[in-house]
Amino acid sequence: MSVSIRHLTPDDAPLMEALLRTFGEAFNDVDTYTANRPSEDYLRRLLGGDSFIALAALKGGVVVGAIAAYELKKFEQERSEIYIYDLAVAAEHRREGIATTLIEKLKAIAVKRRAHVIFVQADTGIEDKPAIALYTKLGRREDVLHFDIEVPGMGGVA
């Protein structure tokens, strides 16, 4: 069965909920993605905005993979960057080229939006070795430090 990639729109709020389940299961973190779900109205606004990109990989109408990304408009030049916030493929569908297909679709969107780069972070832990291999195949590695800065009154850092 072939995979199709769908760029979600405000009318796809129910599909976005399936996307959340896919992320939760793939990352073994179901509570983060399902326990406090946003309202349908919130999802419609998010999907209708110009800074959020959601792509769903579908097989037989079922979400088997997804990307959540953000377009970051730059201030120093008229251009943008696209940040892959989450990328996941259901365990039973890994090694089928779905993640690469999702990234290729995101690249096409980046071209239309005149973004000059797509970037992603990967944890260096053993569990992320497949992700690191994928990103190494598709791009150039840069070693950086990542810092979470707590926002007062918001319950700490994730």
Summary of the structure (lengths in Angstrom):
residues: 158
radius of gyration: 15.9
end to end distance: 37.3
largest distance: 48.5
contacts: 390
relative contact order: 0.14
helix: 39%
strand: 25%
